[in-house]
Amino acid sequence: MSPFLRPHTGQGARPHPPQGDLPLDNGQHILIGAYSQTLALMHTVGVDTSAALHRMPLRLIDPSGKGLCLPSGPTTLAFLRGVIAWADMPWRSRLSLMRLALGWRLSGFRCASEVSVAQLCREAPPDLMQALIEPLCVAALNTDAARASGQVFLNVLRDALFGPTGSADLLLPRQPLSDLLPGRAWAWLQAHGAQLHAGHTVRQLKQDLDGWRVEGQSFDQVILATPAREASRLVGDLSPAWAASADSLQHEPIVTVWLRAQGAAWPCPMLSFPSQAGAPAQFGFDLGALGGLLTSSPWWSVRQAPPWPTA
């Protein structure tokens, strides 16, 4: 068994061993209402999403309580109402945001594949970039605006801000991540007769006339849900060009910090810490307020994507 393999499901969406009285999840994950297929899958394997997830309208609130808050209701109308009511953002920046949004919609939410989020939003004022565009980019893509794909960003905006009612809602986990999907999916598969083997290294993948052979066993289909470099190794002989492309992908870890402060309270279960020079936007989660994980316990986690400040 590889030292990097563990006999459990979830990978990124799983818990670490508890540290004292603190159960540590592997980072804090954010879902939105537009993730309809993910939510449907959770329902299929028996997850009560209304109990497992804290749903609230999109709010990008900073520690002072300022920021963009969308009201409930039809998504596009809620977006316009939220922008108009964004009192701490200058009117010129709010009008710029509405012009950008209108332009993206008229273009069918399409742009050239090489365009970054920063290039896509080059006409946005700096205060709008700092308070909205860059935090949304980090939240959705885990990458800063200078390097993130403009097309993927537009896909998220199309589905979230211009989709059905509730598409832009934030869904924050109330339960450990393994209970939200991987653990339930594992149990569901076993209940339906699937044979599951965790912690086994696959060293060889071959294609034949009848399908696939994995470590000498025959299968109709194969899904590669592995790190890019491992996927590249497995299919290197079958598809050299795809393998080379996968092998060139760069990994970008996410740092999560857990904090405890007795008697402190946040204005919202999730806070947005705007980007600064040399540092991307960050997000903080009031785990005690979310309940389930740490009911009435004053713990917070702060999630930061790269790049990180050097000083």
C-alpha positions as CSV (number, residue, x, y, z in Angstrom):
1,M,0.0,0.0,0.0
2,S,1.3,3.4,-0.9
3,P,2.0,5.7,2.2
4,F,-0.2,8.3,0.6
5,L,-3.2,6.0,0.3
6,R,-5.7,5.6,3.2
7,P,-8.5,3.1,3.7
8,H,-11.2,5.7,3.6
9,T,-13.3,7.8,1.1
10,G,-13.4,11.5,0.5
11,Q,-9.9,12.6,-0.2
12,G,-10.3,16.4,0.0
13,A,-13.7,16.1,1.5
14,R,-12.9,14.2,4.6
15,P,-11.9,14.7,8.3
16,H,-8.5,14.7,9.9
17,P,-7.9,13.0,13.2
18,P,-9.4,15.3,16.0
19,Q,-7.1,17.7,17.8
20,G,-8.3,17.6,21.4
21,D,-11.9,18.6,21.3
22,L,-11.7,20.0,17.8
23,P,-12.7,17.7,14.9
24,L,-10.8,19.0,11.9
25,D,-12.2,18.8,8.4
26,N,-9.8,18.9,5.4
27,G,-10.6,22.6,4.7
28,Q,-13.9,24.3,4.6
29,H,-16.0,23.6,1.5
30,I,-18.6,26.0,0.0
31,L,-21.5,24.9,-2.1
32,I,-24.0,27.1,-3.9
33,G,-27.6,26.5,-4.9
34,A,-26.6,26.1,-8.6
35,Y,-24.9,22.8,-7.8
36,S,-28.1,20.9,-8.6
37,Q,-26.5,17.7,-9.7
38,T,-24.4,17.5,-6.6
39,L,-27.4,18.1,-4.4
40,A,-29.4,15.5,-6.3
41,L,-26.6,13.0,-5.7
42,M,-26.6,13.8,-2.0
43,H,-30.3,13.1,-1.9
44,T,-29.9,9.8,-3.7
45,V,-27.4,8.5,-1.2
46,G,-29.6,9.6,1.7
47,V,-28.3,13.0,2.8
48,D,-31.0,15.4,4.2
49,T,-29.5,18.5,2.7
50,S,-31.9,20.8,4.6
51,A,-30.3,19.6,7.9
52,A,-26.8,19.0,6.6
53,L,-26.3,22.4,5.0
54,H,-26.9,25.9,6.2
55,R,-28.6,27.8,3.3
56,M,-28.6,31.6,3.1
57,P,-28.7,34.2,0.3
58,L,-25.2,35.1,-1.1
59,R,-23.4,37.5,1.3
60,L,-19.8,38.7,0.9
61,I,-19.6,40.5,4.2
62,D,-16.3,41.7,5.6
63,P,-15.5,41.8,9.4
64,S,-17.0,45.3,9.7
65,G,-20.4,44.0,8.4
66,K,-20.1,45.7,5.0
67,G,-20.4,44.1,1.6
68,L,-22.7,42.7,-1.0
69,C,-25.9,41.0,0.2
70,L,-28.4,39.5,-2.2
71,P,-32.0,39.3,-1.1
72,S,-34.2,36.2,-1.6
73,G,-36.2,35.8,-4.8
74,P,-35.6,35.3,-8.5
75,T,-31.8,35.3,-9.0
76,T,-31.3,38.0,-11.6
77,L,-33.7,40.4,-9.9
78,A,-32.0,39.6,-6.5
79,F,-28.6,40.4,-8.0
80,L,-29.9,43.8,-9.3
81,R,-31.5,44.6,-6.0
82,G,-28.4,43.6,-4.1
83,V,-26.1,45.8,-6.2
84,I,-28.4,48.8,-6.0
85,A,-28.6,48.4,-2.2
86,W,-24.8,48.0,-1.8
87,A,-24.5,51.3,0.0
88,D,-20.8,51.1,0.9
89,M,-19.8,50.6,-2.8
90,P,-19.6,53.9,-4.8
91,W,-22.3,54.2,-7.5
92,R,-19.7,54.4,-10.3
93,S,-18.5,50.9,-9.3
94,R,-22.0,49.5,-8.9
95,L,-22.8,50.8,-12.4
96,S,-19.6,49.3,-13.7
97,L,-20.6,45.9,-12.3
98,M,-24.0,46.1,-13.9
99,R,-22.4,47.0,-17.3
100,L,-20.0,44.1,-17.0
101,A,-22.8,41.7,-16.1
102,L,-24.9,42.9,-19.0
103,G,-22.0,42.5,-21.4
104,W,-21.3,39.0,-20.2
105,R,-24.9,38.0,-20.6
106,L,-25.1,39.5,-24.1
107,S,-22.0,37.5,-25.0
108,G,-23.7,34.3,-23.9
109,F,-21.1,34.1,-21.0
110,R,-18.4,33.2,-23.5
111,C,-14.8,34.5,-23.8
112,A,-11.6,33.3,-25.4
113,S,-10.1,30.3,-23.7
114,E,-6.8,32.1,-22.9
115,V,-8.5,35.1,-21.1
116,S,-7.9,35.3,-17.4
117,V,-10.4,36.6,-14.8
118,A,-8.2,39.7,-14.4
119,Q,-8.3,40.4,-18.2
120,L,-12.0,39.6,-18.3
121,C,-12.7,42.3,-15.6
122,R,-10.0,44.8,-16.7
123,E,-12.6,47.6,-16.9
124,A,-13.8,47.0,-13.3
125,P,-12.7,49.7,-10.7
126,P,-10.1,48.5,-8.1
127,D,-12.6,48.7,-5.3
128,L,-15.0,46.4,-7.1
129,M,-12.2,43.9,-7.9
130,Q,-11.1,43.9,-4.3
131,A,-14.5,43.6,-2.7
132,L,-16.3,41.3,-5.2
133,I,-14.5,39.9,-8.2
134,E,-11.4,38.6,-6.5
135,P,-13.3,37.0,-3.6
136,L,-15.7,35.3,-5.9
137,C,-12.9,34.1,-8.1
138,V,-11.0,32.6,-5.1
139,A,-14.2,31.0,-3.7
140,A,-15.2,29.5,-7.0
141,L,-11.9,28.6,-8.6
142,N,-9.3,28.5,-5.7
143,T,-7.0,30.6,-7.9
144,D,-6.2,34.3,-8.0
145,A,-7.8,36.4,-10.7
146,A,-4.5,36.9,-12.6
147,R,-4.2,33.1,-13.3
148,A,-7.8,31.9,-13.1
149,S,-9.8,31.0,-16.3
150,G,-12.2,33.7,-17.4
151,Q,-14.4,31.1,-19.1
152,V,-14.7,29.0,-16.0
153,F,-15.5,32.1,-14.0
154,L,-18.2,33.1,-16.5
155,N,-19.7,29.5,-16.2
156,V,-20.0,30.0,-12.5
157,L,-21.6,33.4,-12.8
158,R,-24.1,32.1,-15.4
159,D,-25.2,29.2,-13.3
160,A,-25.2,31.1,-9.9
161,L,-26.2,34.7,-10.6
162,F,-28.4,34.2,-13.6
163,G,-29.9,30.7,-12.9
164,P,-33.1,29.6,-11.2
165,T,-34.3,31.0,-7.9
166,G,-31.9,30.0,-5.1
167,S,-28.9,29.3,-7.5
168,A,-26.8,32.0,-5.8
169,D,-27.6,30.8,-2.2
170,L,-24.6,29.8,-0.1
171,L,-24.7,26.2,1.3
172,L,-22.4,25.9,4.2
173,P,-21.7,22.4,5.8
174,R,-23.2,21.8,9.3
175,Q,-21.8,18.2,9.4
176,P,-18.3,16.7,8.9
177,L,-17.5,16.6,5.2
178,S,-17.3,12.8,5.1
179,D,-21.0,12.7,6.2
180,L,-22.1,15.0,3.5
181,L,-21.4,12.7,0.6
182,P,-18.4,10.3,0.5
183,G,-19.3,8.2,3.6
184,R,-23.0,8.1,2.6
185,A,-22.1,7.2,-1.0
186,W,-19.8,4.4,0.1
187,A,-22.6,2.9,2.3
188,W,-25.1,3.4,-0.6
189,L,-22.9,1.5,-3.0
190,Q,-22.3,-1.3,-0.6
191,A,-26.1,-1.6,0.0
192,H,-26.6,-1.9,-3.7
193,G,-24.1,-4.8,-4.2
194,A,-21.0,-2.9,-5.2
195,Q,-17.6,-4.3,-4.2
196,L,-15.4,-1.6,-2.8
197,H,-11.7,-1.7,-2.1
198,A,-10.0,1.3,-0.5
199,G,-6.3,1.8,0.0
200,H,-5.1,-0.2,-3.1
201,T,-2.6,1.1,-5.6
202,V,-3.5,0.6,-9.2
203,R,-0.3,0.1,-11.1
204,Q,-1.5,-0.9,-14.5
205,L,-4.5,0.0,-16.7
206,K,-5.0,-1.6,-20.1
207,Q,-7.7,-1.5,-22.8
208,D,-8.8,-4.6,-24.7
209,L,-11.7,-5.5,-27.0
210,D,-14.1,-6.2,-24.2
211,G,-13.4,-3.1,-22.1
212,W,-10.7,-2.5,-19.6
213,R,-8.3,-4.5,-17.4
214,V,-7.3,-3.0,-14.1
215,E,-4.6,-5.0,-12.3
216,G,-5.7,-8.0,-14.5
217,Q,-9.4,-7.8,-13.7
218,S,-11.9,-7.0,-16.4
219,F,-14.3,-4.0,-16.2
220,D,-16.7,-2.4,-18.7
221,Q,-15.7,1.2,-17.8
222,V,-13.1,3.0,-15.7
223,I,-13.3,6.4,-14.1
224,L,-10.0,8.1,-13.2
225,A,-10.6,10.1,-10.0
226,T,-6.9,10.5,-9.1
227,P,-4.4,13.4,-9.0
228,A,-3.4,14.6,-12.4
229,R,0.1,13.1,-12.3
230,E,-1.2,9.6,-11.3
231,A,-3.8,9.8,-14.1
232,S,-1.1,10.7,-16.5
233,R,1.0,7.7,-15.5
234,L,-1.9,5.3,-15.9
235,V,-2.9,6.4,-19.4
236,G,0.5,7.4,-20.7
237,D,0.6,4.5,-23.2
238,L,-3.0,4.8,-24.2
239,S,-3.2,8.6,-24.8
240,P,0.2,10.3,-24.7
241,A,-1.0,13.8,-25.6
242,W,-3.7,13.8,-22.9
243,A,-1.2,12.3,-20.4
244,A,1.3,15.1,-21.2
245,S,-1.4,17.7,-20.7
246,A,-2.5,16.2,-17.3
247,D,1.1,15.9,-16.2
248,S,1.7,19.7,-16.8
249,L,-1.0,20.8,-14.4
250,Q,0.2,22.6,-11.3
251,H,-1.1,21.8,-7.8
252,E,-2.3,24.7,-5.7
253,P,-2.8,23.8,-2.0
254,I,-5.3,25.6,0.2
255,V,-4.3,26.7,3.7
256,T,-6.9,26.4,6.6
257,V,-6.3,27.9,10.0
258,W,-8.5,27.1,13.0
259,L,-8.9,29.8,15.7
260,R,-10.7,29.9,19.1
261,A,-11.7,33.1,21.0
262,Q,-14.1,32.8,23.9
263,G,-17.0,35.3,23.8
264,A,-16.4,36.6,20.3
265,A,-19.1,36.7,17.7
266,W,-19.2,37.3,13.9
267,P,-22.0,39.2,12.0
268,C,-22.4,36.3,9.6
269,P,-21.5,32.6,9.5
270,M,-19.1,33.3,6.6
271,L,-17.0,36.4,6.3
272,S,-15.0,37.6,3.3
273,F,-11.6,39.1,3.9
274,P,-10.9,41.3,0.8
275,S,-7.7,40.8,-1.2
276,Q,-4.7,43.0,-0.5
277,A,-1.4,43.7,-2.2
278,G,0.4,40.3,-2.4
279,A,-2.4,38.3,-0.8
280,P,-5.6,36.9,-2.2
281,A,-9.1,37.1,-0.7
282,Q,-9.7,34.8,2.2
283,F,-12.9,33.4,3.9
284,G,-13.7,32.8,7.5
285,F,-16.3,30.4,8.9
286,D,-17.9,30.6,12.3
287,L,-18.1,26.9,13.0
288,G,-20.0,27.4,16.3
289,A,-22.7,29.4,14.6
290,L,-23.1,26.7,11.9
291,G,-23.7,24.1,14.5
292,G,-23.6,20.4,14.0
293,L,-19.8,20.4,13.7
294,L,-19.1,22.4,16.9
295,T,-22.4,23.4,18.4
296,S,-22.0,26.5,20.6
297,S,-18.2,26.2,20.5
298,P,-16.4,29.4,19.5
299,W,-14.2,28.0,16.7
300,W,-13.5,29.5,13.4
301,S,-11.6,28.4,10.3
302,V,-10.0,30.7,7.8
303,R,-9.5,29.5,4.3
304,Q,-6.9,31.0,2.0
305,A,-5.9,30.0,-1.5
306,P,-2.5,30.7,-3.1
307,P,-0.5,32.7,-3.7
308,W,0.4,33.6,-0.1
309,P,2.3,36.8,1.1
310,T,6.0,36.3,1.5
311,A,6.4,38.7,4.4
